[in-house]
Amino acid sequence: MAGKAAIRGNAAAQGNLAVLYYEGKGVAQDYGKAHEWLEKAAAQGHADAQYNLGILYDKGQGVPQNIGKAREWYEKAAAQGDASAQYNLGVLYDNGDGVAQDYAQARAWYEKAAAQGDLYAQYNLGILYDNGDGVAQDYGKARMWYEKAAARGHAKAQYNLAILYYQGNGVPQDINKGREWLEKAAAQGHAPAQYHLGVLYRDGQGVPQDYVKARAWFEKAAAQNDARALFNLGALYYSGIDVPKDIDKAREYFAQAAAQGDEAAKEALQKLGK
C-alpha cells in the first residue's frame, strides 16, 4: 500500500517507504533507495523526510557525506518545528561542524527543541550554562536544564546534577542529594558516576565509610576503562585495604590507568619500578 501511494506522489507514503528501506523492514536495506524516496517527499515539504534526508547527508549513508547539505535539510525541517532537526542544528553550531562555531546559534536551536521537550537539547543547554559557552556562566540555569533531562532518565544530566550538588554550585551543597543522583546515573552504567560513588564510600562522604562498596563501584567503572577507577583499584590492592595486598594486581591496574594517561598511575608505576 505504501509503495502504491508513494508512486502516486503521496509525501507521507514516500517518507514511510524511505524509512522501510533505511531500516530494512520488509525490504532489503538500501540507503540509496531511502535517499530517492526521501528526496521526493522532502521536495513536497514533508518535515520528517527533510529531517531524515539531513541524517543521510550528516552520516554519509547512501550519499557522500556532506554536512552543508545536512544543515540545509535540517533547517527546512526545523523551520517547520521539527524538534530533532532543531537539536541537530544546535549540535552543528555547538561543535562547529560544517559551520563556524557559534554558541549563540547553538543555544537558540537548543532552546527551540528543548521547549518541545527534547531531552538532549535540555541536557546540552545545561552544558552551555554550566561552562559559560556563549552565555554568562549560570549554575542555576544549568541546574534547571539538567533537572529537566535528569528527571527523564538522562544519565549524563543526572551525573552533572550530582556534581552541582556535590560542589554546591547553583545549589546549597548537599552530598546526600549528590549521591542520590550519582546512584541513578550509575545504575544506568555511567562510569564517571560509578567512580564517584566509589570515592564517596572510600572516603565516607555522606555515607558510612565502606571499602567493600567502594571497591565494587570502582570495579564497575574500571570494567568500562575509567582511568581513575583503575588507579584507585590499584591503590586498594597496593595498600591491602579490605583486600589481600597484591602488588602484582596493583601494578596491573596502575598500568591500565597509565596507558590512558593517568599521571598518578604513572607515578605509582615508577615507584614500583614498573
Salt bridges, closest charged atoms under 4 A:
GLU23 OE1 - LYS25 NZ 3.15
GLU39 OE2 - HIS35 NE2 3.28
GLU75 OE2 - ARG71 NH1 3.23
GLU111 OE2 - ARG107 NH1 3.43
GLU147 OE1 - ARG143 NH1 3.33
GLU183 OE2 - ARG179 NH1 3.25
ASP203 OD1 - ARG202 NE 2.77
GLU219 OE2 - ARG215 NH1 3.38
ASP226 OD2 - ARG228 NH2 3.72
ASP248 OD1 - ARG251 NH1 3.28
GLU263 OE2 - LYS266 NZ 3.39
